[in-house]
Each structure stands twice: as C-alpha cells, then as structure tokens.
Amino acid sequence: MPAMRFLCLHGAGTNGEIESLPGPGVEGFYEAPFLSYYKWPRTFHDDEQSIMEAYDLLYETIEEDGPFDGIIGFSHGGALATGFMAHHAAKNPYDSPLFQCAIFFNSMPPFRMDDEQNPIFEKGLEGKIRIPTLHVMGTKDFAYKYSVNLYNLCDSKSSSIVLHDKGHEIPRDGKAVSKIAAAIRDLGSRSMFH
C-alpha cells in the first residue's frame, strides 16, 4: 500500500498558553503558540464567523499543501474535521468528498453549549460523512459517550472502532499502539476500494 498523506488537527488550546518544548518531530516545522481553531466551546449566542474562518483556513491548507488522502482529528480537531466535512458535503452535494478516510481520536461531533453548559450536537450531520472512518476511543475519557455519538453519525458499513482503557489521550503503550496501527492499515486498504 502506498504511503498516505493526512491533514492532522490537534485538540483545543494545544500548547496555547503554556511554554514548553516542542514534541518529538515538531521542532523546525511549526512555531508556537498553538491555539484553538475557533471559539471553543461555542454557545448558541455565538455567530458563525470563527467557524467559517476555520473552514476557510482548511480549504486554504488543502489548496496549498494538499491533496490529502485523509484527515486525522484529536478531540476538538475531530469536531472541526467532522463539521468541515459535513459543511463541504452540504455545500457541494455532487462533489467527491475532500478525503478518502478519516481518523478520530477521542473526538465528538460539532456542538454548542446551552445555557446550562450541556453540549447540544449540531443538527443535519447524519449521512454527511460517507467515507471510511476509524474511531479511537478511551473508555475512561470524559467524552467517551460523545465519541460514540460521532461514530454513529458515520457510515456504519465503513467505520471501525478501537477502544483503549485510557482517558482523553492518545495511548502510547505498545499493545494499544499496535492495535491502532493495524486499524489504520486496515482503514487505508478500505479507503482504496471505497
């Protein structure tokens, strides 16, 4: 299988306010600070400006640095990826999807917080993600049930789940990494024939 290119979206506020050394493999590629893509979490009182600017930035990135075979999102990055793909599908119903596959780590569907601070998921997402997806979920993650909600929005015939016993993180232990790597290889194969 040929190497695949992925557009990777980190979680909210990653290294936004805390001074730290760059992670392995990051130094020399990106400069801090790393901030949220749009106002997070959004409420029903917020307008669409910041989210539309984030979508425009993604279109610009695809134009300048793409094409990408897939998209990977962690947490907030996964919510952004989901909203972006759904937005593109709604605005361009006859176009092919922008990506052949998607990987979501501890991600949730796009949502807004109501006045009682409860997440209310965006409407109209059903059937918009029609590409093979992989959902990596931590059973001890505070957002686990929301990750399941995102999985249920995707095409059940071409989606898969990898569970780990950690929280809101990407596991680094050998057993979990091997399981995730095998699932990513499987996703790559499935995306070639989708």
Residue frames as qw, qx, qy, qz and C-alpha x, y, z in Angstrom:
[[0.000, 0.890, 0.457, 0.000, 0.00, 0.00, 0.00],
 [0.398, 0.518, -0.049, 0.756, 1.44, 3.42, -0.90],
 [0.253, -0.236, -0.474, 0.809, 2.09, 5.98, 1.83],
 [0.045, -0.787, -0.561, -0.251, -0.91, 8.13, 2.62],
 [0.186, 0.240, -0.180, 0.936, -0.93, 11.85, 3.41],
 [0.301, -0.674, -0.669, 0.085, -3.08, 13.09, 6.29],
 [0.060, -0.622, 0.067, -0.778, -4.16, 16.54, 7.37],
 [0.523, -0.294, -0.701, 0.385, -3.80, 16.43, 11.18],
 [0.232, -0.685, -0.075, -0.687, -5.82, 18.62, 13.54],
 [0.309, 0.055, -0.739, 0.596, -4.84, 18.86, 17.21],
 [0.293, -0.660, -0.679, 0.132, -7.11, 19.43, 20.18],
 [0.063, -0.927, -0.180, -0.323, -8.19, 22.82, 21.54],
 [0.316, -0.915, 0.214, -0.128, -5.58, 25.06, 23.07],
 [0.942, -0.048, -0.012, 0.331, -2.73, 22.65, 22.50],
 [0.622, -0.127, -0.021, 0.773, 0.33, 24.48, 23.76],
 [0.120, 0.810, 0.341, 0.463, -1.58, 27.76, 23.50],
 [0.250, -0.901, 0.090, -0.343, -0.61, 29.34, 26.79],
 [0.800, -0.535, 0.241, 0.124, 1.93, 27.00, 28.36],
 [0.241, 0.785, -0.561, -0.108, 5.59, 27.44, 27.46],
 [0.861, -0.203, 0.467, 0.012, 7.04, 24.05, 26.59],
 [0.171, -0.410, 0.739, 0.507, 9.47, 22.34, 24.30],
 [0.673, 0.275, -0.324, -0.605, 8.03, 21.11, 21.02],
 [0.899, -0.087, 0.388, -0.183, 7.04, 17.46, 20.85],
 [0.540, -0.243, 0.690, 0.415, 9.16, 14.89, 19.03],
 [0.419, 0.320, 0.688, 0.498, 9.32, 15.61, 15.32],
 [0.105, 0.899, 0.425, -0.024, 7.66, 19.03, 15.60],
 [0.324, -0.740, 0.141, 0.572, 10.68, 21.29, 16.08],
 [0.223, -0.285, 0.559, 0.746, 11.55, 23.16, 12.91],
 [0.077, 0.387, 0.801, 0.450, 8.17, 22.59, 11.30],
 [0.231, -0.789, -0.460, -0.335, 5.82, 24.77, 13.36],
 [0.193, 0.270, -0.394, 0.857, 6.21, 27.74, 15.64],
 [0.212, -0.564, -0.717, 0.351, 4.26, 28.26, 18.86],
 [0.427, -0.036, 0.708, -0.562, 1.80, 29.36, 20.03],
 [0.180, -0.182, -0.889, -0.380, -0.70, 26.68, 19.11],
 [0.334, 0.067, 0.340, -0.877, -4.25, 27.90, 19.65],
 [0.496, 0.390, 0.740, -0.232, -7.82, 26.73, 19.10],
 [0.275, 0.244, 0.651, 0.664, -9.14, 26.81, 15.56],
 [0.229, -0.548, -0.352, -0.723, -12.30, 28.70, 16.53],
 [0.381, -0.428, 0.384, -0.724, -14.12, 29.87, 19.66],
 [0.656, -0.073, -0.750, -0.049, -14.40, 26.75, 21.79],
 [0.225, 0.384, 0.884, 0.142, -16.79, 25.76, 23.10],
 [0.121, -0.232, -0.335, -0.905, -19.34, 27.63, 21.08],
 [0.213, 0.355, 0.697, -0.586, -22.68, 28.69, 22.53],
 [0.289, 0.640, 0.681, 0.208, -25.97, 29.47, 20.84],
 [0.033, -0.931, -0.133, 0.337, -25.12, 33.15, 21.31],
 [0.362, -0.472, 0.508, 0.623, -22.03, 32.91, 19.09],
 [0.623, 0.638, -0.094, -0.443, -22.19, 33.71, 15.40],
 [0.952, 0.200, 0.196, 0.124, -20.68, 31.59, 12.65],
 [0.289, 0.910, -0.297, 0.006, -17.73, 33.87, 11.87],
 [0.287, -0.656, 0.698, -0.003, -14.97, 31.99, 13.71],
 [0.748, 0.039, 0.662, 0.001, -16.06, 28.56, 12.48],
 [0.679, 0.714, 0.171, 0.004, -16.32, 29.79, 8.88],
 [0.102, 0.878, -0.467, -0.008, -12.83, 31.29, 9.18],
 [0.544, -0.383, 0.747, 0.006, -11.58, 27.89, 10.39],
 [0.781, 0.382, 0.494, 0.007, -13.22, 26.18, 7.40],
 [0.458, 0.882, -0.114, -0.017, -11.65, 28.75, 5.06],
 [0.199, -0.741, 0.641, 0.023, -8.25, 28.04, 6.61],
 [0.698, -0.069, 0.712, 0.024, -8.75, 24.31, 6.00],
 [0.703, 0.663, 0.258, 0.005, -9.72, 24.92, 2.34],
 [0.191, 0.917, -0.349, -0.008, -6.62, 27.12, 2.00],
 [0.455, -0.528, 0.717, 0.021, -4.41, 24.43, 3.57],
 [0.779, 0.235, 0.581, 0.031, -5.79, 21.79, 1.21],
 [0.549, 0.834, 0.050, 0.005, -5.21, 24.10, -1.76],
 [0.075, 0.880, -0.465, 0.059, -1.65, 24.98, -0.75],
 [0.239, -0.518, 0.812, -0.121, -0.40, 21.74, 0.82],
 [0.802, 0.129, 0.510, -0.283, -2.78, 19.04, -0.48],
 [0.729, -0.311, -0.291, -0.536, -4.09, 16.88, -1.72],
 [0.284, -0.353, 0.785, -0.422, -4.53, 14.77, 1.40],
 [0.393, -0.080, -0.884, -0.241, -5.72, 11.17, 1.43],
 [0.499, -0.563, -0.658, 0.023, -7.28, 11.54, 4.84],
 [0.149, -0.688, 0.188, -0.685, -7.84, 13.71, 7.86],
 [0.581, -0.230, -0.687, 0.372, -6.96, 12.98, 11.49],
 [0.227, -0.675, 0.043, -0.701, -8.51, 14.84, 14.40],
 [0.412, -0.155, -0.750, 0.494, -7.94, 14.67, 18.13],
 [0.099, -0.538, -0.585, 0.598, -10.80, 15.93, 20.33],
 [0.198, 0.756, 0.137, -0.609, -11.56, 19.49, 19.18],
 [0.047, 0.443, -0.653, -0.613, -9.67, 18.77, 15.94],
 [0.109, 0.197, 0.958, 0.179, -12.01, 15.84, 15.30],
 [0.199, 0.702, 0.558, -0.395, -15.06, 18.02, 15.89],
 [0.133, 0.689, -0.244, -0.669, -13.62, 20.55, 13.44],
 [0.043, -0.197, 0.861, 0.468, -12.90, 17.81, 10.87],
 [0.178, 0.433, 0.882, -0.055, -16.45, 16.45, 11.19],
 [0.191, 0.775, 0.319, -0.511, -18.05, 19.88, 10.85],
 [0.044, 0.591, -0.473, -0.653, -15.81, 20.76, 7.92],
 [0.081, -0.007, 0.923, 0.377, -16.57, 17.56, 6.00],
 [0.171, 0.593, 0.765, -0.184, -20.31, 17.92, 6.69],
 [0.125, 0.764, 0.050, -0.632, -20.21, 21.59, 5.64],
 [0.014, 0.405, -0.672, -0.620, -18.40, 20.69, 2.41],
 [0.121, 0.226, 0.949, 0.185, -20.86, 17.86, 1.66],
 [0.172, 0.708, 0.581, -0.362, -23.86, 20.15, 2.25],
 [0.123, 0.767, -0.128, -0.616, -22.45, 22.97, 0.08],
 [0.279, 0.502, -0.684, -0.450, -21.17, 20.63, -2.66],
 [0.789, -0.036, 0.495, -0.362, -23.58, 17.66, -2.73],
 [0.885, 0.457, 0.014, -0.086, -22.42, 16.43, -6.14],
 [0.256, 0.758, -0.583, 0.140, -18.68, 16.70, -5.48],
 [0.799, -0.013, -0.560, 0.221, -16.50, 13.85, -4.26],
 [0.616, -0.768, -0.105, 0.142, -15.52, 14.03, -0.59],
 [0.104, 0.914, -0.378, 0.101, -12.35, 16.01, 0.16],
 [0.209, -0.533, 0.808, -0.138, -10.75, 12.97, 1.83],
 [0.619, 0.087, -0.735, -0.263, -10.76, 9.21, 1.27],
 [0.667, -0.361, -0.631, 0.164, -10.85, 8.45, 5.00],
 [0.204, -0.746, 0.212, -0.598, -10.86, 9.98, 8.48],
 [0.613, -0.130, -0.675, 0.389, -9.37, 9.03, 11.85],
 [0.351, -0.740, -0.013, -0.574, -10.90, 10.40, 15.04],
 [0.489, 0.004, -0.697, 0.524, -9.09, 10.19, 18.38],
 [0.192, -0.474, -0.628, 0.586, -11.40, 10.87, 21.35],
 [0.039, -0.058, -0.265, -0.962, -13.50, 13.14, 19.15],
 [0.242, 0.510, 0.702, -0.435, -17.05, 14.32, 19.33],
 [0.305, 0.654, 0.538, 0.436, -19.50, 15.77, 16.81],
 [0.109, 0.306, -0.041, 0.945, -19.61, 19.57, 16.50],
 [0.326, -0.647, -0.680, 0.115, -21.71, 21.03, 19.30],
 [0.039, -0.594, 0.103, -0.797, -22.74, 24.18, 21.10],
 [0.225, -0.174, -0.769, 0.573, -23.16, 24.60, 24.84],
 [0.250, -0.723, -0.508, -0.397, -26.63, 25.52, 26.04],
 [0.183, -0.756, 0.179, -0.603, -27.19, 27.96, 28.92],
 [0.820, -0.513, 0.178, -0.182, -26.88, 25.11, 31.44],
 [0.062, -0.682, 0.717, 0.126, -23.47, 24.11, 29.96],
 [0.770, 0.088, 0.630, -0.043, -24.79, 20.94, 28.29],
 [0.088, -0.296, 0.659, 0.685, -23.44, 20.05, 24.84],
 [0.666, 0.516, 0.385, -0.378, -26.11, 20.13, 22.12],
 [0.520, -0.079, 0.653, 0.545, -24.93, 18.50, 18.90],
 [0.218, 0.363, -0.323, -0.846, -25.28, 20.28, 15.59],
 [0.719, 0.371, 0.489, -0.326, -28.27, 19.18, 13.52],
 [0.676, 0.691, -0.077, -0.245, -28.09, 17.83, 9.98],
 [0.104, -0.656, 0.734, 0.143, -24.84, 15.85, 10.29],
 [0.749, 0.042, 0.652, -0.112, -26.43, 12.47, 9.62],
 [0.780, 0.469, 0.394, 0.131, -25.29, 10.94, 6.34],
 [0.240, 0.951, -0.182, -0.070, -22.72, 13.64, 5.59],
 [0.204, -0.643, 0.733, 0.089, -19.62, 11.56, 6.46],
 [0.925, 0.268, 0.066, -0.261, -19.69, 8.87, 3.77],
 [0.485, 0.613, -0.613, 0.116, -16.03, 7.84, 3.82],
 [0.816, -0.180, -0.507, 0.210, -14.34, 5.04, 5.80],
 [0.204, -0.789, 0.285, -0.505, -13.60, 6.17, 9.34],
 [0.660, -0.073, -0.648, 0.373, -11.66, 4.90, 12.33],
 [0.401, -0.769, 0.021, -0.497, -12.69, 5.97, 15.82],
 [0.563, 0.085, -0.652, 0.500, -10.12, 5.53, 18.61],
 [0.465, -0.684, -0.107, -0.552, -11.86, 5.96, 21.97],
 [0.185, 0.245, -0.767, 0.564, -10.76, 5.87, 25.57],
 [0.484, -0.492, -0.705, -0.165, -13.27, 4.11, 27.79],
 [0.437, -0.553, -0.435, 0.560, -12.21, 6.38, 30.68],
 [0.185, 0.186, 0.200, 0.944, -12.48, 9.55, 28.58],
 [0.184, 0.405, 0.470, -0.762, -14.94, 12.15, 29.85],
 [0.458, 0.437, -0.208, -0.745, -16.11, 12.46, 26.21],
 [0.216, -0.077, 0.959, 0.168, -16.45, 8.71, 25.56],
 [0.397, 0.536, 0.716, -0.206, -20.22, 8.79, 25.02],
 [0.315, 0.809, -0.040, -0.494, -19.77, 11.74, 22.65],
 [0.032, -0.460, 0.788, 0.409, -17.16, 9.77, 20.69],
 [0.314, 0.245, 0.917, 0.014, -19.77, 7.02, 20.32],
 [0.369, 0.747, 0.351, -0.427, -22.22, 9.68, 19.05],
 [0.181, 0.701, -0.456, -0.518, -19.71, 10.67, 16.37],
 [0.179, -0.146, 0.945, 0.233, -19.21, 7.03, 15.35],
 [0.360, 0.477, 0.779, -0.190, -22.99, 6.68, 14.99],
 [0.323, 0.778, 0.034, -0.537, -23.08, 9.65, 12.60],
 [0.065, 0.541, -0.705, -0.454, -20.66, 7.96, 10.21],
 [0.762, 0.214, -0.437, -0.427, -21.38, 5.21, 7.67],
 [0.745, -0.404, 0.474, -0.239, -21.69, 2.07, 9.80],
 [0.956, 0.272, 0.096, 0.047, -20.63, -0.18, 6.91],
 [0.678, 0.526, -0.196, 0.474, -17.25, 1.52, 6.56],
 [0.192, -0.779, 0.343, -0.488, -16.48, 2.65, 10.12],
 [0.790, -0.104, -0.557, 0.234, -14.50, 0.87, 12.80],
 [0.441, -0.834, 0.136, -0.301, -13.68, 1.39, 16.47],
 [0.639, 0.158, -0.595, 0.460, -10.55, 0.80, 18.55],
 [0.551, -0.792, -0.095, -0.245, -11.13, 1.02, 22.29],
 [0.506, 0.294, -0.578, 0.569, -8.40, 1.64, 24.85],
 [0.560, -0.609, -0.541, 0.151, -8.58, 1.79, 28.62],
 [0.373, -0.077, -0.169, 0.909, -7.18, 5.31, 28.95],
 [0.079, 0.721, 0.419, -0.546, -8.77, 8.74, 29.25],
 [0.422, 0.889, 0.134, -0.119, -8.71, 11.75, 26.93],
 [0.221, -0.710, 0.576, 0.340, -5.37, 10.95, 25.32],
 [0.782, 0.444, -0.403, -0.172, -3.73, 9.03, 22.52],
 [0.874, -0.431, 0.224, 0.031, -2.35, 5.89, 24.13],
 [0.263, 0.786, -0.558, -0.036, 1.38, 5.26, 23.89],
 [0.624, -0.346, 0.695, -0.085, 1.70, 1.75, 25.30],
 [0.031, -0.315, 0.835, 0.449, 2.91, -0.90, 22.85],
 [0.245, 0.319, 0.915, -0.021, -0.24, -3.03, 22.84],
 [0.286, 0.765, 0.401, -0.416, -2.57, -0.10, 22.12],
 [0.103, 0.686, -0.405, -0.596, -0.21, 1.40, 19.52],
 [0.139, -0.115, 0.920, 0.349, -0.02, -1.95, 17.69],
 [0.268, 0.530, 0.791, -0.149, -3.82, -2.24, 17.72],
 [0.223, 0.821, 0.123, -0.511, -4.24, 1.32, 16.40],
 [0.018, -0.534, 0.633, 0.559, -1.54, 0.83, 13.73],
 [0.217, 0.137, 0.940, 0.224, -3.26, -2.32, 12.47],
 [0.260, 0.708, 0.599, -0.270, -6.61, -0.49, 12.36],
 [0.129, 0.777, -0.177, -0.590, -5.03, 2.40, 10.41],
 [0.101, -0.270, 0.829, 0.479, -3.54, -0.05, 7.88],
 [0.233, 0.417, 0.878, 0.017, -6.98, -1.65, 7.53],
 [0.203, 0.803, 0.297, -0.475, -8.57, 1.79, 7.08],
 [0.014, 0.600, -0.494, -0.629, -6.04, 2.62, 4.36],
 [0.136, 0.021, 0.928, 0.347, -6.92, -0.57, 2.50],
 [0.205, 0.611, 0.743, -0.177, -10.66, 0.01, 2.88],
 [0.128, 0.780, 0.071, -0.609, -10.35, 3.61, 1.68],
 [0.076, -0.360, 0.682, 0.632, -8.67, 2.49, -1.54],
 [0.033, -0.202, -0.912, -0.355, -11.70, 0.42, -2.51],
 [0.133, 0.527, 0.606, -0.580, -14.48, 2.66, -1.19]]
